[in-house]
Amino acid sequence: MPEPTLPPADLPADLPRAAARWTWTAVAVGAFCVQLDAFALNLALPVIRRDLPGPPALVPWVIGGYLLAAGALMPAAGRLGDLYGRRRVLAIGLALFATAAAGCALAPSLPLLVAARVVQGAGGALIMPAGLALLTNAFPGGHGRRMTGRALGLAGLATACGPFAGGVLAQSLSWRAVFWLTVVPTVAAACCARRATESRDPAAAGAPDLPGAAAVTGLCACLALSVAGVAPWASAGGAVLLAALFIRAERRSRAPLVDLALFRNGRYVRLTAAGAVANTATVALLYVIPSALQQRYGLSPMSAGLAFLAPAAALAAGGPAAGRVRPAASVPVMALCLATAATALWLTPRDGTHDTSPTTLLLASTAAAAALGLAGALTLTGTQAAVRPERAGEASGMTKAVLTVTAGLGLTGSGSHPSLHLPAAACLVAAVALAASTIRKPSQPAGTAS
């Protein structure tokens, strides 16, 4: 009998490597576009306010509504990826994001722009948890953390060039060009996703947990309305009721949206809570400093964007750095980052006064951005290392939801003049709490099941 013909020896290894590269490209480009459209508008907000009819109070919601929509849908998006395939969910999210970006560019009024931003946030909700879980499964072990860090670094690069690009486009062309800028790359990322490595939770079964998804989405909406001052007591009461219904639904569901055992994973909980504080401070920094450069120091959008490149680049450097931090060291490194950020944020100007020079402002914000960039990326790499890979979508969805919703609430609840001093105080408290937990109890070993 003739011997069977075997494929080339390098074929089985080359195909997974190629698919993994397509996976990284799709996730990294998608995350880049999500971050670019999140922060490129900071310098363009004054222009948007002048160009579009609508209540001035809606201006912070151009960013805050996007963040809240993304955060509210991320737990469901992460679990949908586990159930039906993370590559599929990522591709759908990229298509929705590109379509909504075109809608934002064509918006004729401020309310319609906010509505399109909410839809864009829904696309971002599908992209981020599914993408992070896809990377965790495509690249095993420490290599996965490094590749995730590099993808987050590219997303941070969007944060770095976003304010500058937004300022230049708003001044020389139109703020609408910011959205057109992301349509083509997002479509290209969707094409890359078709060649990515598919993964899902092999133990997942049954229909999606619709009661849990509805409860957590309504919970985020009620929190947003309460913070925004819309029937605050009724909205807060609705949030409490929906939180109780969510817990009850998850306990009774055979295929819960979120396994409540995840919240017994000490390292996961500490990193997620601290990351929420860091992300809220980051969004406030990216909103306040560009605004201060224009309104307090009289810089044009283009000049303010150029001046902001230093802190934005420092923020972007956090992703690759976080990918090299060992899981066991994630909590103490996070505490150090938050303490550094708290110190730097306190050096920013207070109450709109001019007692701080632009140079001092930029130096302080650059130091804060470097610490917050590392803390934010470390939240994602550290929490992914704290759970089993097959539950990575669920964990990343919940982590991103907490980070995004708290940031959106902090921005929309701060009114038209947000301050950096409350985030500074929160960073200091979180740093002390993390340091105390590290002393009392050693960090949970990497790979602990959720």
Residue pairs with C-beta under 8 A, 6 or more apart in sequence:
16 197
18 195
19 138
19 195
19 196
19 197
20 138
20 139
20 197
22 192
22 193
22 195
22 196
22 197
23 87
23 134
23 135
23 138
23 193
23 196
23 197
24 135
24 138
24 139
24 147
24 150
24 151
25 189
25 192
26 90
26 94
26 131
26 189
26 190
26 192
26 193
26 196
27 90
27 131
27 132
27 134
27 135
27 151
27 196
28 150
28 151
28 154
28 155
29 154
29 185
29 186
29 188
29 189
29 192
30 90
30 93
30 94
30 97
30 127
30 131
30 186
30 189
30 193
31 127
31 128
31 131
31 151
31 152
31 154
31 155
31 158
32 154
32 155
32 157
32 158
32 185
33 97
33 101
33 158
33 182
33 185
33 186
33 189
34 97
34 124
34 127
34 128
34 155
34 158
35 155
35 156
35 158
35 159
35 162
36 158
36 159
36 161
36 162
36 165
36 178
36 181
36 182
37 66
37 101
37 104
37 120
37 178
37 179
37 182
38 63
38 66
38 67
38 124
38 159
38 162
39 158
39 159
39 162
39 163
39 166
39 286
40 158
40 162
40 163
40 165
40 166
40 169
40 178
40 181
41 48
41 62
41 63
41 166
41 175
41 178
42 63
42 162
42 163
42 166
42 286
42 287
42 290
42 291
43 163
43 166
43 167
43 170
43 290
43 294
43 301
43 304
43 305
43 308
44 166
44 167
44 169
44 170
44 175
44 178
44 301
45 59
45 62
45 63
45 291
46 291
46 294
46 295
46 301
47 170
47 171
47 175
47 301
48 59
48 62
48 110
48 113
48 175
49 56
49 59
49 110
51 175
52 107
52 108
52 109
52 110
52 113
53 109
53 110
54 109
54 110
54 111
54 113
55 110
56 416
57 416
58 110
58 111
58 114
59 110
59 416
60 287
60 411
60 412
60 414
60 415
60 416
60 418
61 114
61 117
61 412
62 110
62 113
62 114
62 117
63 117
63 283
63 287
63 408
63 411
64 224
64 408
64 409
64 411
64 412
65 114
65 117
65 118
65 121
65 408
65 412
66 117
66 118
66 120
66 121
66 124
66 408
67 121
67 283
67 404
67 405
67 407
67 408
67 411
68 118
68 121
68 220
68 221
68 224
68 404
68 405
68 408
68 409
68 412
69 117
69 118
69 119
69 120
69 121
69 122
69 125
70 121
70 122
70 124
70 125
70 128
70 400
70 404
70 408
71 125
71 220
71 400
71 401
71 402
71 403
71 404
71 405
71 406
71 407
71 408
72 125
72 216
72 217
72 219
72 220
72 221
72 401
72 405
73 121
73 122
73 125
73 126
73 217
73 401
74 125
74 128
74 129
74 397
74 398
74 400
74 401
74 404
75 212
75 213
75 216
75 257
75 258
75 394
75 397
75 398
75 401
76 125
76 208
76 213
76 216
76 217
76 257
76 397
77 89
77 93
77 125
77 126
77 128
77 129
77 130
77 397
78 129
78 130
78 133
78 393
78 394
78 395
78 396
78 397
78 398
78 400
78 401
79 208
79 209
79 257
79 258
79 393
79 394
79 397
80 89
80 126
80 130
80 208
80 393
81 88
81 89
81 90
81 129
81 130
81 133
81 134
81 200
81 393
81 397
82 133
82 200
82 201
82 204
82 390
82 391
82 392
82 393
82 394
83 200
83 201
83 204
83 208
83 255
84 200
85 198
85 199
85 200
86 130
86 131
86 133
86 134
86 137
86 198
86 199
86 200
86 393
87 130
87 134
87 193
87 194
87 196
87 197
87 198
87 199
88 198
89 126
89 130
90 126
90 127
90 130
90 131
90 134
90 193
90 196
91 190
91 193
91 194
92 126
93 123
93 124
93 125
93 126
93 127
93 130
94 123
94 126
94 127
94 186
94 187
94 189
94 190
94 193
95 123
95 187
95 190
96 119
96 120
96 122
96 123
96 126
97 120
97 123
97 124
97 126
97 127
97 182
97 186
98 123
98 182
98 183
98 186
98 187
98 190
99 119
99 123
100 116
100 117
100 119
100 120
100 122
100 123
101 120
101 179
101 180
101 182
101 183
101 186
102 179
102 180
102 183
103 116
103 119
103 120
104 113
104 116
104 117
104 120
104 176
104 179
105 176
105 177
105 179
105 180
105 183
106 176
107 113
107 116
125 400
128 396
128 400
129 393
129 396
129 397
129 400
130 393
131 151
132 148
132 380
132 384
132 392
132 396
132 400
133 199
133 384
133 392
133 393
133 395
133 396
134 196
134 197
134 199
135 144
135 147
135 148
135 151
136 144
136 148
136 384
136 389
136 392
136 396
137 144
137 197
137 199
137 389
137 390
137 392
138 144
138 147
138 196
138 197
138 199
139 146
139 147
139 148
140 389
144 384
145 323
145 324
145 327
145 381
145 384
145 385
146 320
146 323
146 324
147 323
148 323
148 380
148 381
148 384
149 319
149 320
149 321
149 322
149 323
149 324
149 377
149 381
150 319
150 320
150 323
151 319
152 318
152 319
152 320
152 322
152 323
152 377
152 380
152 381
153 316
153 317
153 318
153 319
153 320
153 323
153 377
154 319
155 319
156 315
156 316
156 317
156 318
156 319
156 373
156 377
157 316
159 286
159 312
159 315
159 316
160 309
160 312
160 313
160 315
160 316
161 309
161 312
162 312
163 286
163 290
163 304
163 305
163 308
163 309
163 312
164 302
164 305
164 306
164 308
164 309
164 312
165 178
165 181
165 305
166 175
166 178
166 301
166 305
167 290
167 300
167 301
167 302
167 303
167 304
167 305
167 306
168 301
168 302
168 305
169 175
169 177
169 178
169 181
170 178
170 301
171 300
171 301
171 302
172 302
201 390
201 391
201 393
201 394
202 390
203 390
204 255
205 255
206 254
206 255
207 255
208 255
208 257
209 249
209 250
209 253
209 255
209 256
209 257
211 245
211 249
211 253
212 246
212 249
212 250
212 253
212 256
212 257
212 258
213 257
215 242
215 243
215 245
215 246
215 249
216 242
216 246
216 257
216 401
218 238
218 242
219 239
219 242
219 243
219 246
220 401
220 405
222 235
222 236
222 238
222 239
222 242
223 235
223 236
223 239
223 405
223 409
224 408
224 409
224 412
225 231
225 232
225 235
226 232
226 233
226 235
226 236
226 239
227 409
227 412
227 413
228 412
228 413
247 260
249 256
249 257
250 256
250 257
250 258
250 259
250 260
251 260
257 394
258 394
258 397
258 398
259 391
259 394
259 450
261 450
262 268
262 387
262 391
262 394
262 395
262 398
262 450
263 269
265 386
265 387
265 444
265 448
265 449
265 450
266 437
266 441
266 443
266 444
267 327
267 330
267 331
267 382
267 383
267 386
267 443
267 444
267 448
268 383
268 386
268 387
268 395
268 399
268 444
268 450
270 331
270 334
270 434
270 437
271 330
271 331
271 334
271 378
271 379
271 382
271 383
271 386
271 399
272 379
272 383
272 398
272 399
272 402
272 403
273 402
273 430
274 334
274 335
274 338
274 375
274 379
274 430
274 433
274 434
275 334
275 375
275 376
275 378
275 379
275 380
275 383
275 399
275 402
275 403
276 402
276 403
276 406
276 407
277 338
277 406
277 423
277 426
277 427
277 429
277 430
278 334
278 337
278 338
278 341
278 372
278 375
278 376
278 379
278 427
278 430
279 376
279 379
279 403
279 404
279 406
279 407
280 406
280 407
280 409
280 410
280 423
280 426
281 341
281 345
281 368
281 372
281 420
281 423
281 424
281 426
281 427
282 315
282 369
282 372
282 373
282 376
282 407
283 407
283 408
283 410
283 411
284 410
284 411
284 414
284 418
284 419
284 420
284 423
285 311
285 345
285 365
285 368
285 369
285 372
285 420
285 423
286 312
287 411
287 418
288 348
288 418
288 419
288 420
289 308
289 311
289 348
289 361
289 365
290 304
290 305
290 308
292 348
292 349
292 361
293 299
293 303
293 304
293 307
293 308
293 358
293 361
294 300
294 301
294 304
296 349
296 352
296 354
297 354
297 358
299 307
307 358
307 362
308 362
310 362
310 366
311 362
311 365
311 366
311 368
311 369
312 369
314 366
314 367
314 369
314 370
314 373
315 369
315 370
315 372
315 373
316 373
317 370
317 373
317 374
318 370
318 372
318 373
318 374
318 375
318 376
318 377
318 378
319 373
319 377
321 373
321 374
321 377
322 374
322 377
322 378
322 380
322 381
322 382
323 377
323 381
325 333
325 378
325 381
325 382
327 382
327 385
327 386
327 443
327 445
327 446
328 443
328 445
328 446
329 443
330 378
330 381
330 382
330 385
330 443
331 382
331 434
331 437
331 438
331 443
332 434
332 435
332 438
333 374
333 378
334 375
334 378
334 379
334 382
334 434
335 430
335 431
335 434
335 435
335 438
336 431
337 371
337 372
337 374
337 375
337 378
338 371
338 375
338 427
338 428
338 430
338 431
338 434
339 427
339 428
339 431
340 367
340 368
340 370
340 371
341 367
341 368
341 371
341 372
341 375
341 424
341 427
342 424
342 425
342 427
342 428
342 431
343 367
343 424
344 364
344 365
344 367
344 368
344 371
345 364
345 368
345 420
345 421
345 423
345 424
345 427
346 421
346 424
347 356
347 360
347 364
348 356
348 361
348 364
348 365
348 368
348 420
348 421
349 355
349 356
349 361
350 419
350 421
351 419
352 417
356 364
368 420
376 403
379 399
379 403
380 396
380 399
380 400
383 395
383 396
383 399
384 392
384 395
384 396
385 446
385 447
386 395
386 444
386 446
386 447
386 448
386 450
387 394
387 395
387 448
387 449
387 450
388 447
388 449
388 450
391 449
391 450
394 450
395 450
410 418
410 423
411 418
414 422
